[in-house]
Amino acid sequence: MKLVLLSGGSGKRLWPLSNDARSKQFLKVLEDENNNLCSMIQRVYGQLQKVNLHESTVIATSKSQVDILNNQLGTNIPIIVEPTRRDTFPAIALAAVYLYSVQNTNLDEVVGILPVDPYVEDKFFERITDLEGILDKTNADIALMGVKPTYPSSKYGYIVPKQEQQSKEYLEVGEFTEKPSEEKAKDLIENSALWNCGVFAFKLDFIISKVEELGLPTTYKELSDRFEELPKNSFDYEVVENANKIVALPYDGYWKDLGTWNTLTEEMGVKQIGNTKLSNDSENVHIINELDIPVTVLGGSNLVVVASPDGILVSDKDASPRIKEMIGDSNNRPMYEERLWGWYKVIDYAKFEEGIETLTKRICIERGKNLSYQQHYYRSEVWTIIKGTGEFVLDGKLYQVNAGDVLQVPIAAKHAIRAITDLEIIEVQRGSELIEEDIIRIETEWKNIINMCKLANV
């Protein structure tokens, strides 16, 4: 059995920690078995390792999340990069073609699809493997896994079984009901409906055939190049609604969607993260602070307080799901990002009347890692080393750098830097257009960069 983890979205209900580059699954606010802070995706991947499913797992994601995935999980996990965000059907189709044409997976192999962020027990992933047997036994197009509801909730979708059931082992699916009223949900539960937890499986041939029916290629590189020709649609609407036979496997263990601050804080092991103070008479309050200034709460109750470079949230926990409505569709640039080499925070941005922009970042490059050999055509940069030691390359020449050094990077100059110890830099960009796309990467491997320097100085 192959598993595909779907990693996408910006998780705006967890603003201001989540943004387009750091979705909710990457927020390090949970605790692992050793009481270290970990993210949802780190927790899930650790559970997959426990049940020996990690080696058959691939992750489908957008370009903006590749670095943070590698940073949190390492670089050995196959990642399928969606060229653009086009909903779940294109993502799953591309993943299926990757399994077929790159990993040479047999068309009879069962493929399981699941989100990267369920909060579940380990036995949830053991139960996923049962989907393989149910598909073989029933010859269904799709097998779902649904959670037995613990209360009538209007927050979840429901898998509604057909009225007449032949088996107690699985349910034949009649229809789906999305977020019903609590009264309607109560009726559904009485009729054996399950919460839809977004987990399903199919034979690889089922999706490869769908791609062929669309007249699209079934090789990964070709389909990636023609990705925008795939219907921009959810897997539910494009495939599930048109399937001939769907079965569902019940799961009766613990399952929770941590998509809002009120549900996430219920599972956090600590009430305070970062530079915070909380008075003894404050009840049911959680504070998360990523800023370098203190955050204090006095006499508050039922609050979540979150401060990050992207903004500050103070909310009653029950009201916190409404944050998405408040911030709307704002697409401001992320002010904090994790990258393969470390992280950066945006400290300041200004635009002047003459059209010149300045952007100030605090950058941390972890020991032994480096920025790529690159150049920019719309900006110059000034780097002030504030911590650590490193090696700096400028137009083919290699320099040793230490805390206190100031480095000038003119427009179009080729440059790179490597951290010998953890290296922190204040970077000031100045130019007519300060965008991430103004990067031409020449080389990423440091040994190759050094070789290029040697050749340039022969």
N, C-alpha and C positions, 0 to 999 in steps of 0.2 A: 504493500500500500504506500502510495506517495501522498505527502501532505503539502498543501499550499497555504501559507499564512498571508492574509491580505492586510497590508499595512498602508493605510492612506488617511486622508482627511486632515483637517486642521484642529478638530476638537475644540471649537470655539466656546463650548459650554464650560471649558476649564481655562478660559482666559483669566488672568494675563500670563499664566505660565505656558499655555499652548499657543502655537502660532503655525504658520505654513511650513516652517522648517522643523519645529519641535512639537509634533502632535501629542495627544494625551498619552499614547502608549510609551512615550520616552521620558515622562516626568518621573524623577527619582524621589518618590514620596512614600513608597511602600517599604516594608522591611523583609529581608530574606531570612533564612534559618539562622544566620549568624548575627542578626540584628543590624545588618548594614543596609543603608538605603538602596533601593533598587527600583527599576521602572517596571511597568506592566509587561513589556515585551521581554525583559530579562527574566522576570518571574515565570512567564509562560515557557520560554525556551528552556529554562532550568527544569521545569516539569516534564517537557518533552524528552530531555536527557535521562531523567529518572526512569521513564518507561521505554527507553531505547527507540524513540521515534525521530530523534533529531537528525540522524544521518539520512533519513529519507525525506527531509523537509526542505522546501525552497520558500523564498519570500518574494512576493510581488509588491512593488512599491514605486513611487515616483522618483525622479532624479533628485529632487530636493531632500530626500530622506536617506540616500545611500550612505553619505558620510556618517550620519548619526547612528545608523544601523551598524556599520562597521565599527564605530567607536564603542558601542555598547555590547555587541555580540561577537566581535572579532571579524576577521576577513575570510574565514573558511566556509561560510554559508553561501550557497548559490543565491544570487539576487537577480530577479527579473525586473528590469527597469522599464517602466511605462514611459514612452516618449512624451505623452501629455496625459492629463487626467481626463478620463472618458468613462467613468463609472465602472461598476463591477463586472459587467459582461466582457468588455474589451480586456480588462485585467486578467480575468480567468481564461479567456481564449488565448491570450499571449502566453500565459503560464502553461497551458495545456500543450501548445505548440513547442514551447521550450522543452518540456518533458519528453515529447515525442521525437523532436529532431536533434536536440543537443544531448539529452541523457539517454536517448534510444530506448525509452520506456515502451513496453509492449502495449498494444491497443486494448488488450483485455485487462490491463492493470487498473485497479480502483484508485481513484484520486479523491482525497478528502480536502475540502475547503473550509477554513475557519478563520475568524478574526484573530488579531494578535493580542487582544486585550481582555479576554474573559477572566473574571476572578473566580476560580474554581479549585476544587480539590484535585489531587493527582489522579484519582480514579476516573475523572472526567475524560482524560486522554486515553485511559485504558478502554473506556466505553466506545471511544471513536473507532477503535480497531474493529468493533463488532459491525460497523457499517458494511465492511467488506463482505462478511458472510450473509448479511441480509440482502444485499444486491444479488449475490449468486443464487440465493434461495428463492427470491421473488421475481427475478428478471425485471425488476422495476427500472425505469429510466434514471430516477434520482432517489436516494435514501437520505432522509433528514434526521437530525438528532434534536429532539425537543425536550425541554425541562418540564417536569411535573410542577405546576404552579403551587406556591405555598399560600397565596392569597389572591383575591381578585384585583389585579392591577390594570390600570389604563395606560401604563407606560410601555407595555410590550405588545408585539404581534403574537397571534395565536395560530397554532396549527390545528385545524378542526378535522376530526376523523369522519369517515363515512359512517352512516348510521349502523350498517350491519358489518360486524367485524368477525373474521374467521379465526384470528390468532390473538393470543395474549402477549406474544413475543414482540409484535410490532403492530402499528396502526396503518391502515390504508387511508391516505389523505383525501379528504373531500374538498376542502377549501381553506383559505387563509383569511383571517380577520385582523386588520391592522389597528392596534390601539383602540379597542372598544371602550365604552363606558364601563364603570365598575359593576353596574347592574348586569350589563350584557356579559361581562367577563365572568361573573358568577355563574350564569347559565352555561357558558362555554365550558367552564371547569367541571360542572356537574355532568357534562356530556363528554368527558375525557379529553378535552382540548389541552394542548401543551403550549408552553411559552416557546416562541421561535428564537433560538439562540444563535442563529446564523451559521450553523454547521450543517454541511451536506456533502454527499459523495456521489460519484458517477463513474462509469467505465470510461477510460480515456477516449475510446472510439466515439462515444456519444458526443463529445465536444469537437473532436477533430472533424467529424462528419458535418457539424454545424458550420465550421469554418469553411469547409469545402463547398457547402451549399451556397455560401455567400460569394463564391468565386474568388476566395482569397487564398494565398499560399499557406502551406503547412510547414514551412521552414522558418525558424526563429528570426533570422536576420531579415528575410523578405517581409514577413508579417510586421516586424517592428518598423520597417521603412514605410509600410502602408497602414500603419496603426489607425490613422484618422479615417480610414474607410470602414472600420468596424462600427456598428451601430452604437451611438452614445446612449447606452441604456443599462439599466440594472439587470443582473442575472435573473432576478425574480421575474421581471416583465418580459425579458427576451427569451428565456428558456423555461423556467419553472411553470409559468402559466400555460405553456403549450405542450408540456410533457404529458405522455399518455398514462403513465402510472407512476405514482409517488407514494413511498412508504416512509413512516417515521418511527424512529427508535426512541423510546422513553428513557430519560435519565432522571434519577430521583435523588441525586446528591446536591451539594451546595453549588449554586451558580448565581452570579451577580454581575450586572452591567455597571461599571464604575464611570459612567459618562458625565456625571455632574458633580459639583463640589459636595453636595450633601451626601451622596452615596460614596464618593471617594474617601471623605474624611471618616466615615464609619469604619473603614478598613485600615486606616493609617495607624501604625503602632506608636507614633509619637504625636504630641499635640503642638510642638514647636520645632521649626526648622529654620536655621539661620540666626541672625542677630535679633533676638526677640525677648520681650519680657511680658509676663502674664500674671496679673494679680490673683491672689488666692480666692477672691470672691467672684472671679469670672467663671461661669459654668458653660460647659459644652462649647468651648472656643478652640479653634485651630488657627495657628499663624504660620505662614510660610514666607520667608523673607530672603530674596536673592540679592538685595541691595547692600551697599556698604554702610548704610545708616541704620540706626536701631528702629524697630517698630514695637510699640508698647500698647497693650490693651488693659484698661482698668474697668472693673465692674461690669464687663459685658457678658452677654449670654446668647447662646445659640448662634454664634457668629463664625464666619470664615473670613480671614484677613490674609490677602496674598499680595506681595509686592515683588515686582520683577522689572527689568529694564523696559518691558513692553507696557507696563501700566500698574495701577494699584486698584485692588478690589476690596471693598468692605461690604459684606452681604449677610443678611439673615440666611441661615442655612436652608430654610424651607423655600426662600425666594431665589436661591442661587441658580436653579435651572433656567431662569428668565434672562441670564446674562447674554445669551446669544441674541435675544431680541434687542437688548440695549446697545450692543456694539455693532449690530447690523452686519453688513457685508464689507466692512472696512478691510482693505487689503494693504495696510501699512507694512513697510519692510520689517522683517523680524529684527528685534534689537538684541537678541541673544541667540547664538547658534552653537551647537556642538559639531565639530568636524573630526575627520579621521586623525588629524594631528593635534587636536585639543579643543579650544573654544574661543569665542570672542564675545565681547559686549560692546554695543554702541554707547558711547558716553555723551556725544554731542553731535548735532547736525545744524548747519546754517546755510542759507542761500542769500547771496548779496545781489544788489540791484543790477550790477553789471553782468549777471548770469553766472558768476563763479560760485561754486559750492564747496563747503568744507565738511568733512566727516571725521570724527575722532573715535577710535576704537581702542579698547584694552584687549590685547591678544595674549593667550597663553599657549605656547607650543610645548608639548610634553617631551621629556628627555628621550633622545634618540630619534625623534620624529622631525619632519621638515615640511616647509611650504614648497610648492613646486617651483621650478625655474620658469618664470613667467614675465610678461610685459604688459603695460597698459598704454593706450593711445589717447586717453582723455583726461588723465590725471597724473600728478606727481605725488610722491609720498615722502614723509619724514618719519623715521622710526627712532624712538628713544628707548634704549634698553633699560628697564627698571629692575630686572632681576635675572640672575643666571649668566651662563656663558654659552657661546655658540659659534658657528661658522657662517659667514655671510659671503655670498657670491654676487658681484656686480659686474655685468658685461665681461664675463670670462675670467675675472680676477677673484681670488679667494682671500678673505680676511678673517682674523680671529676677533670676536666681539665680546664685550663684558658689560656688566651693569654700569650705567653712566654714559655709554657711547651714544652718539647721535649719528644716524645714517641717512644720507640723502639719496633718494631714488628718483631721478628725473623722468619725465615723460618718455616712454618707449624704451627705457633702459631694461635690460634683462637682469633679473634678480631672483635670489632664493636665500633661504636661511634655514639652518638646522640647529636644533637644541642639543648641546652637550649635556647640560643640566636643564631642569625645567626653566623655560625662558619666558619672561613676560615683557611685553612691548607696548608702548603707547604709539599708535599709528595715527598720523594726521594726513588725510587725503585732501588734495586741493585740485579742482579741475572744473571743466564745463559740464561734465556728466558723470556722476558717481554711481555707477551701477555695477552689479556683480558680473554682468555679461562682458564688461570691459576687461577681460582676462584672456590672454593668449597663453595657454600652457605649453611649454616647449618640452619639458621633461619632468617626471615625478620622482624617479629613483635617484637617491643622493649619489650613489656610486657612479651613475651615468652622468650626473651633473658635473662631478669632479673630473671625469674623463673628458667632458666637453671643454672644461677649463684648461686642462693640460694641452689639448689639441689647439685651443685658441692661442696659447702662449708658446707654441713650438717655434 
